[in-house]
Amino acid sequence: MRRRTLPLTAAAGAALLAAGLLPTTASASVREGSVGAAELLAKVSSCRQISSGLYRTDEEAPATVPVCGTDDVVFWKADMDIDCDGQRTADCNENRDPWYQDDTAFHQSDGKPLNAETLPYVVVPSASGIWNYASAGIKGGGVVAVVHGDQVEYAVVGDTGPTSIIGEASYATAQALGIDPDPATGGAESGVTYILFRNSQVSPIESHSAAVTLGEKLARQFVDGG
């Protein structure tokens, strides 16, 4: 995750897209599993803050986002910047992404960086005085339910980012949620909820089907719990 600012061209494009004047390159996927967005959002409607401070969504934005928690999950509500880091692909490379890096904090079972173009993953802020993800039971490969509108996409914790900025996910995550995945101009300015399941881990980390299976199980337990 890099210290991003939203270019003026991207802001203008987002406004036109919202008005229905520009096409999006991504198409929304069918909801993964039986747990709906409304069910998950109802369980995270109030925040018990577990971070010592607040995060920014972009470098120039004010710090307004707390990390919240229950016994079962950690969550935050923010924007979505596009992370294209990891394996070099047709859509994720230094020519398409001005912030491109050829590595991720967590690696596949074969030791290679993750593939942002094909694997839904989420970025967590690096440990700091604001919050330490590891102390909350969050680890590489942990399951995340990402909610945008009425869509739910299961992802894994795949990368770490700046200590003061929050709200980023891989190209594949954005594309699955119907968010423009372009690493330079895409993303969502708001309306994304990230629900991370404590002490969970997908193995191998690169198996999206395993993330969906475990994510659906944990999400169902979460919404049906007290």
N, C-alpha and C positions, 0 to 999 in steps of 0.2 A: 504494500500500500504506500502510495506517495502522497506528498502534501499537494493536493490538487486545488485549483480554483476553477470555477466554471467559466470557460471562455464566453465572450459576448456572442459569438456565433452559435455556441451550444445553447445559451439562454434563449436566443431568438428562435432557434430551431425548436426548443421545447415548447415555447409559446405557440408556435405555428402548429406543432403536433397536437397540442391540447385543443386547438381550435379545429382540428380535423383537416388542416391544409397540407400536411406533409405525411407521407406514408412512413410506417415504421418497418425496420428490417427484421424485427422479431415477431413471432406469432405466439400467442398465449397457449400454454399447454393445458391438457385436461388435468384436473386436480389429482394429485397423487394420493391414493388411499381414500378412506372414508371419512376422515376428520376434516371438517370444513373450516374455512377461514373465520367465520363468525364464532364458531365454538372456541377456537384458540384465542381470538381477540377478546372474547368475554372473560377468559381466565387471566388476561394480563391488562385488564382495564384500569387497575390501580397499581401504583408503584411503591414498593418498599425499597428505598434506595440503598444499594450496597456499595456503591462507589463513594470514595471520599470527596470527589468533586464532580464536575460536569465536563462533557466532551464537546468539541466543535464538530460540525459536519464537514466543514472545509476550512482551509487555513485562515481565510478572512472572515469566517462566520463567528458570531458570539458563542460562548460555551453555554449550551442550553440542554444537553442530552445527558440524563443520568443513566447509570446501569442499575437495573432493578432486579430483585430476586425473590424467589419462593424457595421452599425446601427442595423442589424438584427442578427448577429451571432458573436461568439467568436470561434477562431480555432487555432490549432497548428499542426505541422507535426513532428512526432517523431517515436519511436519504439513502441512495445507493450510487456510489461511484463504481466504475467498472475496473476490476483487476484483471489484467491480461498476463500477469507474471507467470513464469514457469517455462514449460516446453515451448519452443518456437514453432508456431503453426501458421497457416495461411492468414488467419485473422488476428493472431496474437504475436506480434513481432515489433521490432524497433521502427519499422516503417509505418505501421498502423497505430502504434501506441507511443507517444512521446515520453512516457514514463516507464517504458518496458524494462523489466529485469528478468534475466534468464534463470531465476531460482525462486523457490518458495520456502517458507519456514519449515514446512513439513513435506516429506517425500513419499513417493509410491513405495510399494513393497520391494521393487527392484532397485531402489535407491535414486531413481530419477525424480526431478521436480514434478509437481502436479501439472496437469494439462488444463488450463483455464478455459479453453475453447470447448472441451467436451465434459469436464467434471464440474458440477455445481459445488462450489465451496464459498466459504465466508471468511472475511478477514477480521481478526480481533486486534484491538490495540495492544502494543507491546506493554509489558509490565512497567508500572510507574507508581508514583505516589497517589495517583488518581484511583487506580485499580490494578489488581494483579489477577489475570484470568485463571492462572493455575491454582491460586488459593481458593477459587470458587468452584473447583472441580471441573474446570474446562480444559480440555487437552486436544492436541492435534488428532484429527479424525473424529472428534465429538460430533454428535448429530445436532443439526440445526433445522428448525422449521422456519422458512422465510415466507412471510405473508405480505401480499400486495394486492389490494382490492379484494376480489373473491378467490384469488389464487393462493395455493399453498405449494411450495416447492421444498423438498427435503435436500439438504446439503450437508457438507462436513466442514469443520474448522480446518482450513487449509493454509492460511498464511497469517502473518502478523504485520502490523503497520505502525504508524507514528504513535507516540504516547499520548497525544492530545486530540486525535481525530478519530471519529467512529463513523461507520456506515459505508461498507464496501463489500462487494461480492464479485465472483468470477463472471466472465463473459457468459458461460453456460447458464449460470443462475439467472442472470438478467434475461437472457433469451427465453428461458423456460417460463418466466413470469410475464412475458409480453412487454418487457422494458427494452428500449433500444440498447443493444450491447456494444455499440461502437465505443472503443476505449478512449477516444479523444473527445467525442461530443455527446455520447449517450449517457445513460443513467436516469435516475429519478430524483427530483429535487426534494421529495418528502414522501410520506405515506408508506414506508416500508418497516415492518416489524420483524425483528430477529429474535427467535426463541431458541436458546441453547440448552440442551438437556444435560444436567450435571452428571458427571462420572460416567458418561456414555463414550463409546468408541467403536467406530466401524473398522472392520478388518476383512480384507485389505482396504486402506483408505480410498483407493481409486475405484472401488466398486459402488457405483451409484445405486444399483439394485439392492445392495446390502444396506445402504443408507436409507432407502425408502422402506424396506422391511422393518428395520429397527426404529426408524423415525415414526412410522405409523403406529407401532406398538406403544412407544413411549408417549406419543401424542394422545392416543386413546386413553391410556392410564391417567394422563394429566387432566384431560377434560372431564373424565368420569370421576376423578378423585374429589376429595372434599375441598 
